[in-house]
């Protein structure tokens, strides 16, 4: 229901808001580290994880080799590399020497793994856009636009616009705004060699790498609280995750009763049958979020290959809804890759599966993990998940998050 979130506004002087109102991103980052607080506990748990040598998410701890051979893009599947190189160079050109030094990292730098989706700045990687001149912000958006599909750009930028709207609604514009995001470049923009960019902040994190005309776009985190703008010049922006929500419900409705029962691993979003820690204080039901680059995530639920044809179509449509930020060519390549592993793809569910219910689902194969979860309140006041607060995560397991498998192959060839 449009505007439902307004029933859950904190009072303006509530400590949740008043204690941090007016802080700049760096002051708030320090405030968030306070021991014993919700945010401090998250930071303490996440900080050591990114330092681990990157291997990739697996379902059983065994890394599958050979899933991502670095071959030139097939005809019609090329990434828009020339436009991306031009946009990246335009961004670098408007920075001073200090800015260029701060934004640039080696293509295989561990800093890739410092991205996070909360509003507090845990790692100050690259440049913080809300502290940059307008021209730098415009060039950063132009790089996003040059790299993503039109609908992908609108989706990602929509997360940023909603973040700014949320900041206005709760009076925290200094830490929640359209540009409260960090951007970094990895490698040297080049037509063939691996390089990429990263943007991350509250409810929007994108990691994009190109090599040999191909594109890897993961990890990707997109979320919104609320999933709409109901006032101001952007009023009417809403339902940005409606396709993913609807497809999940359609898939569940298409399953025979026995398969639907097996797909539902827990009937409630916070179920007494869950093991300790299954609902994380920050990620809630997500398993593949920030800093989980090497996590073992066993498959659960129902194998897609065993589903009726209609349900299989919905499963592939879910995958496509998650990879739609990719431009047309790389999206076709990614969907071909996902379809080739359909026999080893699984789907699971937590929560209700009727229209209007809140739920979690995960589509998982050796080459993709796509998660959607309805969340509890963070800057709005509710302690059970609501349909208007959505988090989604996209991963490329077995080593090609951040295009890392391609980078390693490129480096190995260059070393011969």
C-alpha positions in Angstrom: 0.0 0.0 0.0 1.6 3.4 -1.0 2.7 5.4 1.9 2.4 2.6 4.4 5.8 3.3 5.8 4.6 6.6 7.2 2.8 4.7 10.0 6.2 3.7 11.3 8.1 7.0 11.6 10.1 7.5 14.7 9.4 10.7 16.6 11.8 13.4 15.4 13.6 13.6 18.7 13.8 9.8 19.2 17.4 8.8 20.3 17.8 6.5 17.2 17.8 9.6 15.1 18.6 12.5 17.4 22.0 11.0 18.6 23.4 11.1 15.0 21.5 14.0 13.5 23.9 16.5 11.9 27.0 14.3 12.1 29.1 14.2 9.0 30.0 10.7 7.4 33.3 10.5 9.3 31.9 11.5 12.6 29.1 9.1 12.2 31.5 6.3 11.2 33.3 6.8 14.5 30.1 6.9 16.4 28.9 3.7 14.8 32.0 1.9 16.1 31.0 2.4 19.8 31.3 -1.0 21.6 28.1 -2.4 22.9 25.9 -0.7 20.2 24.1 -2.4 17.4 26.4 -0.9 14.8 29.5 -1.5 16.8 28.7 -5.2 17.1 28.3 -5.4 13.3 31.6 -3.7 12.6 33.4 -5.8 15.1 32.1 -9.0 13.4 32.6 -7.9 9.9 36.0 -6.2 10.1 38.3 -9.2 10.1 36.5 -11.0 7.3 37.6 -9.0 4.3 41.3 -9.6 5.1 41.0 -13.3 4.3 42.5 -14.5 1.0 39.7 -14.5 -1.5 38.5 -17.9 -2.7 34.8 -17.4 -3.4 31.5 -18.7 -2.0 30.9 -22.4 -2.4 28.1 -24.8 -1.4 30.4 -27.4 0.3 33.9 -25.8 0.7 35.3 -27.3 -2.5 36.1 -24.8 -5.2 35.1 -25.9 -8.7 37.7 -25.0 -11.2 37.1 -24.2 -14.9 33.7 -22.5 -14.5 34.9 -19.2 -15.8 37.4 -19.5 -18.7 38.7 -16.1 -19.8 37.9 -16.1 -23.5 37.0 -13.1 -25.6 33.4 -12.1 -25.6 31.2 -13.9 -28.2 29.8 -11.8 -31.0 26.8 -9.9 -29.7 27.8 -10.4 -26.1 30.4 -7.7 -25.8 30.4 -5.2 -22.9 30.4 -1.5 -23.7 34.1 -1.2 -22.9 34.9 1.7 -25.1 32.2 3.9 -23.5 33.3 2.7 -20.1 36.9 3.6 -20.7 35.9 7.0 -21.9 33.7 7.6 -18.9 36.3 6.4 -16.4 39.0 8.7 -18.0 36.5 11.6 -17.8 36.1 10.9 -14.1 39.8 10.8 -13.6 40.3 14.0 -15.6 38.1 16.1 -13.2 40.0 14.9 -10.1 43.1 16.5 -8.6 46.2 14.5 -7.9 45.1 13.6 -4.4 41.7 12.5 -5.7 43.2 10.3 -8.4 45.5 8.7 -5.8 42.6 8.0 -3.5 40.3 6.5 -6.1 42.7 4.2 -7.8 43.7 0.7 -6.7 45.4 -2.4 -8.3 42.9 -4.6 -10.2 43.3 -7.4 -7.7 43.4 -5.2 -4.5 41.8 -6.5 -1.3 39.9 -3.2 -1.1 37.4 -4.7 -3.5 36.2 -6.6 -0.5 35.6 -3.6 1.7 32.2 -2.8 0.2 29.2 -2.8 2.6 25.6 -1.8 2.4 24.8 -0.1 5.8 24.7 3.6 6.1 27.8 3.9 8.3 31.2 4.2 6.7 33.1 1.1 7.9 35.9 1.4 5.3 36.6 4.7 3.5 37.7 3.1 0.2 38.0 5.5 -2.8 36.2 8.8 -2.8 33.0 9.7 -0.8 30.8 11.3 -3.4 28.7 13.6 -1.1 31.9 15.4 -0.2 33.0 15.9 -3.9 32.1 18.7 -6.2 29.0 18.3 -8.4 31.1 17.7 -11.5 32.8 14.7 -9.9 29.4 13.3 -8.9 28.1 13.7 -12.4 31.1 11.9 -13.9 30.6 9.0 -11.4 27.0 8.7 -12.5 28.1 8.8 -16.1 30.4 5.9 -15.5 27.5 3.9 -14.0 25.3 4.8 -16.9 28.0 3.8 -19.5 28.5 0.5 -17.8 25.0 -0.7 -17.0 21.9 -1.4 -19.0 19.4 1.5 -19.1 17.0 -0.3 -16.7 20.0 -1.4 -14.5 21.1 2.2 -14.2 17.6 3.4 -13.3 17.3 0.6 -10.7 20.7 1.4 -9.1 20.2 5.1 -9.2 16.7 4.6 -7.9 18.2 3.1 -4.7 20.4 6.2 -4.3 17.4 8.5 -4.8 15.3 6.6 -2.3 18.2 6.8 0.1 18.1 10.6 -0.2 14.4 10.6 0.2 14.7 8.5 3.4 17.3 11.0 4.7 14.8 13.9 4.1 11.9 12.0 5.8 13.9 11.2 9.0 16.0 14.4 9.0 19.4 12.7 8.5 20.5 14.2 5.2 24.1 14.4 6.3 24.4 10.6 6.3 21.5 9.5 4.0 21.5 11.3 0.7 21.7 10.6 -3.0 25.5 10.7 -3.0 26.4 9.1 0.4 28.4 6.5 -1.5 32.0 5.7 -2.1 33.4 5.1 -5.5 36.8 3.4 -6.5 38.5 2.3 -9.7 40.5 -0.9 -9.9 43.2 -1.3 -12.6 43.8 1.0 -15.6 40.9 1.6 -18.0 41.7 -0.5 -21.0 40.0 -2.0 -24.0 41.1 -5.6 -23.2 43.0 -5.8 -19.9 41.0 -6.3 -16.6 39.8 -3.2 -14.8 36.7 -2.1 -13.1 34.9 0.1 -10.6 33.0 -0.1 -7.4 30.3 2.0 -5.8 28.9 1.2 -2.4 26.9 2.7 0.4 23.4 2.4 2.0 21.3 0.0 0.0 23.4 0.1 -3.1 26.6 -1.7 -3.8 28.0 -2.5 -7.3 31.2 -4.2 -8.2 31.9 -4.2 -12.0 34.9 -5.6 -13.9 35.5 -6.0 -17.6 38.2 -8.2 -19.3 38.5 -9.3 -22.9 35.2 -7.6 -23.7 33.4 -9.5 -21.0 31.7 -8.1 -17.9 31.4 -9.5 -14.3 28.9 -7.6 -12.2 28.9 -9.0 -8.7 28.7 -8.7 -5.8 25.6 -6.5 -6.2 23.5 -5.4 -3.3 20.3 -3.4 -3.9 17.8 -2.5 -1.3 15.3 0.1 -0.2 13.5 1.3 3.0 10.9 2.3 1.9 10.5 0.8 -1.6 9.0 4.1 -2.8 9.1 7.9 -2.9 5.7 9.3 -2.1 6.5 13.1 -1.9 8.6 15.7 -3.6 9.8 16.0 -7.2 10.5 12.2 -7.5 7.1 11.2 -6.1 5.7 8.1 -7.8 9.0 6.1 -7.9 8.0 2.8 -6.3 7.9 -0.9 -6.7 11.5 -1.3 -7.8 11.6 -4.9 -6.6 8.0 -5.7 -7.7 9.2 -8.0 -10.5 11.4 -10.1 -8.2 8.7 -10.3 -5.5 6.1 -11.3 -8.0 8.2 -13.9 -9.8 9.0 -15.5 -6.4 5.4 -15.8 -5.6 4.6 -17.1 -9.1 7.2 -19.8 -8.8 5.9 -21.0 -5.5 2.3 -21.0 -6.8 3.5 -23.1 -9.8 5.0 -25.8 -7.6 3.0 -29.0 -6.7 2.2 -29.2 -3.0 5.0 -31.7 -2.1 7.7 -29.6 -3.9 6.3 -26.4 -2.3 6.6 -28.0 1.2 10.2 -29.0 0.4 11.0 -25.5 -0.9 9.9 -23.9 2.4 12.9 -24.5 4.7 11.3 -22.4 7.5 7.7 -21.3 7.7 8.3 -18.1 9.7 10.8 -15.3 9.1 12.2 -15.8 12.6 11.4 -19.4 13.2 12.0 -21.3 16.4 13.3 -24.2 14.3 16.2 -22.0 13.0 19.7 -22.7 14.3 21.3 -20.0 16.4 22.6 -17.3 14.1 20.4 -18.1 11.1 18.9 -14.6 11.4 21.9 -12.2 11.5 21.4 -8.8 13.2 22.5 -6.9 10.1 22.0 -9.3 7.2 18.9 -11.0 8.7 18.3 -14.0 6.5 20.8 -13.1 3.8 23.8 -15.5 3.6 25.8 -13.9 0.8 26.0 -10.3 1.9 28.9 -8.0 2.5 32.2 -9.7 3.8 30.8 -13.2 3.0 33.2 -13.7 0.1 34.4 -17.1 1.2 31.2 -18.4 2.9 30.1 -22.0 2.6 26.3 -21.9 1.7 24.8 -25.4 1.3 22.0 -25.7 -1.2 18.5 -26.0 0.2 15.0 -26.6 -1.0 14.0 -28.0 -4.4 16.1 -28.6 -7.5 14.9 -26.5 -10.4 15.3 -29.2 -12.9 12.7 -31.3 -11.0 10.1 -28.5 -11.1 7.2 -28.3 -13.6 8.0 -26.3 -16.8 6.1 -23.2 -15.6 8.1 -23.1 -12.4 11.4 -23.5 -14.3 10.5 -20.6 -16.5 9.9 -18.5 -13.4 13.2 -19.6 -11.9 15.0 -18.4 -15.0 13.0 -15.2 -15.0 14.1 -14.6 -11.4 17.7 -15.0 -12.5 17.2 -12.6 -15.3 15.6 -10.0 -13.0 18.7 -10.1 -10.9 21.2 -9.8 -13.8 19.2 -7.1 -15.7 21.7 -4.4 -14.6 24.1 -6.0 -17.1 24.1 -4.5 -20.6 22.3 -6.5 -23.2 25.4 -8.5 -24.5 26.9 -9.5 -21.1 23.4 -10.2 -19.8 22.9 -12.7 -22.7 26.2 -14.3 -21.8 25.3 -14.5 -18.1 21.9 -16.1 -18.8 23.5 -18.6 -21.1 25.9 -19.5 -18.3 23.1 -19.8 -15.7 21.0 -21.9 -18.1 23.9 -24.3 -18.6 23.8 -25.1 -14.9 20.1 -25.4 -14.5 20.3 -29.1 -13.6 22.4 -28.0 -10.5 20.3 -25.1 -9.5 18.2 -25.0 -6.3 15.5 -22.8 -4.9 14.5 -22.3 -1.3 12.0 -20.2 0.6 11.4 -18.8 4.1 8.1 -17.3 5.3 4.6 -17.0 3.7 4.0 -17.3 0.0 0.7 -15.5 -0.6 0.4 -12.0 -2.1 1.3 -9.5 0.6 3.3 -11.9 2.7 6.9 -11.2 3.7 9.5 -13.8 2.8 13.0 -14.7 1.8 14.1 -16.8 -1.2 17.4 -17.9 -2.7 18.2 -19.2 -6.2 21.5 -21.0 -6.1 23.8 -22.8 -8.5 27.5 -23.2 -9.1 27.5 -19.9 -11.0 24.8 -17.7 -9.3 23.3 -16.9 -6.0 20.3 -14.6 -5.9 18.7 -13.7 -2.6 15.7 -11.5 -1.7 14.7 -10.8 1.9 12.1 -8.6 3.5 13.6 -6.8 6.5 12.9 -5.2 9.9 13.1 -1.5 10.4 16.4 0.4 10.6 15.5 4.0 10.2 11.7 3.3 10.6 10.1 1.9 13.7 9.0 -1.7 13.3 10.6 -4.9 14.5 9.1 -7.5 12.1 9.8 -7.6 8.4 7.6 -5.4 6.2 6.9 -5.6 2.4 8.2 -2.1 1.8 11.7 -2.9 3.1 13.6 -5.1 0.7 17.2 -6.3 0.4 18.6 -8.2 -2.5 22.0 -9.8 -3.1 23.6 -11.2 -6.3 26.8 -13.3 -6.2 29.0 -15.3 -8.6 30.2 -18.2 -6.5 33.3 -20.4 -7.0 35.6 -17.5 -7.5 34.3 -14.9 -10.0 32.9 -12.2 -7.7 34.8 -9.1 -8.6 35.8 -10.9 -11.9 38.6 -12.4 -9.8 38.8 -15.7 -11.7 39.3 -13.7 -15.0 41.9 -11.4 -13.3 43.9 -14.4 -12.2 43.8 -16.0 -15.6 45.0 -12.8 -17.2 47.8 -12.4 -14.8 48.9 -16.0 -15.3 49.1 -15.6 -19.0 51.1 -12.4 -18.6 53.5 -14.1 -16.3 54.4 -16.9 -18.8 
